[in-house]
Amino acid sequence: MIKNLLVLSVLLVVSAGVKAERTYEYKCWLTMSDGSEMIAMVRLDTKGNHGQARAKLARSKVVETAEGARDFKKVHECVELYKPFTSSKAQSLDQRSVR
């Protein structure tokens, strides 16, 4: 009994000291500088809100794409990765986007 409690105590101390790094993913609907629109993925280190994802993008004004870095002029909306956009235009664009 005492041995089981000791093992349990050690496991609790070890697990409390280990902090798993977790990222939270969001998707944002953007208008690019050339007028085209796209969905961009944003990762945050803490569970934030859509405003934090939007702010992170807004600070950079550049998004990495398969073709390289591209400038954008507007962030319309950000949502959690697996949630739908409120805009039907963004939902349509999201369905056509490659992940």
C-alpha positions as CSV (number, residue, x, y, z in Angstrom):
1,M,0.0,0.0,0.0
2,I,2.7,2.5,1.0
3,K,4.8,1.4,-2.1
4,N,1.7,2.1,-4.3
5,L,1.3,5.6,-2.8
6,L,5.0,6.3,-3.2
7,V,4.9,5.3,-6.9
8,L,1.7,7.4,-7.4
9,S,3.3,10.4,-5.7
10,V,6.4,10.2,-7.9
11,L,4.2,9.9,-11.1
12,L,2.2,13.0,-10.0
13,V,5.4,15.0,-9.4
14,V,6.9,14.0,-12.7
15,S,3.8,14.7,-14.7
16,A,3.3,18.0,-13.0
17,G,6.8,19.1,-14.1
18,V,6.3,18.2,-17.7
19,K,4.5,20.8,-19.7
20,A,3.4,19.8,-23.1
21,E,3.8,22.4,-25.8
22,R,0.6,22.8,-27.6
23,T,-0.4,25.1,-30.5
24,Y,-3.8,26.2,-31.5
25,E,-4.7,26.5,-35.2
26,Y,-6.9,29.1,-36.8
27,K,-7.8,29.9,-40.4
28,C,-8.2,33.4,-41.7
29,W,-9.9,34.8,-44.8
30,L,-7.6,37.4,-46.4
31,T,-7.7,39.8,-49.3
32,M,-4.3,39.9,-50.9
33,S,-2.6,43.1,-52.3
34,D,-3.4,42.0,-55.8
35,G,-7.2,41.7,-55.0
36,S,-7.3,37.9,-54.9
37,E,-8.6,36.2,-51.8
38,M,-7.3,33.2,-49.8
39,I,-7.5,31.3,-46.6
40,A,-4.4,31.4,-44.4
41,M,-3.5,29.2,-41.4
42,V,-2.3,30.8,-38.2
43,R,-0.8,29.0,-35.1
44,L,-0.9,30.5,-31.6
45,D,1.0,29.2,-28.6
46,T,-1.9,29.8,-26.3
47,K,-5.6,29.2,-26.7
48,G,-6.6,32.6,-27.7
49,N,-9.5,33.9,-29.7
50,H,-10.1,34.9,-33.2
51,G,-8.9,38.4,-32.5
52,Q,-5.5,37.2,-31.5
53,A,-5.1,35.2,-34.7
54,R,-6.2,38.3,-36.7
55,A,-3.8,40.5,-34.8
56,K,-0.9,38.2,-35.4
57,L,-1.5,38.3,-39.1
58,A,-2.2,42.0,-39.1
59,R,1.2,42.7,-37.6
60,S,3.1,40.8,-40.3
61,K,1.1,41.9,-43.4
62,V,2.8,39.0,-45.2
63,V,1.6,35.4,-45.5
64,E,3.7,32.4,-46.6
65,T,2.2,30.5,-49.6
66,A,3.3,27.7,-51.9
67,E,4.5,30.4,-54.2
68,G,6.4,32.2,-51.5
69,A,5.7,35.2,-49.3
70,R,2.7,37.4,-50.4
71,D,1.5,40.7,-49.1
72,F,-2.1,41.1,-48.1
73,K,-4.2,44.1,-47.4
74,K,-7.1,42.9,-45.2
75,V,-8.0,40.2,-42.7
76,H,-11.8,39.7,-42.9
77,E,-12.4,36.9,-40.4
78,C,-10.5,34.3,-38.4
79,V,-12.0,31.1,-36.9
80,E,-10.7,27.9,-35.2
81,L,-9.3,25.6,-37.9
82,Y,-12.2,23.1,-37.9
83,K,-15.1,25.6,-37.4
84,P,-17.0,27.2,-40.3
85,F,-16.6,30.9,-41.3
86,T,-19.7,33.0,-40.8
87,S,-19.4,34.5,-44.3
88,S,-20.7,32.3,-47.1
89,K,-18.0,33.7,-49.4
90,A,-15.3,32.6,-46.9
91,Q,-17.0,29.2,-46.5
92,S,-16.9,28.7,-50.3
93,L,-13.3,29.7,-50.5
94,D,-12.4,27.4,-47.6
95,Q,-14.0,24.4,-49.3
96,R,-11.8,25.0,-52.3
97,S,-8.6,25.6,-50.3
98,V,-5.9,22.9,-50.0
99,R,-4.7,22.1,-46.5
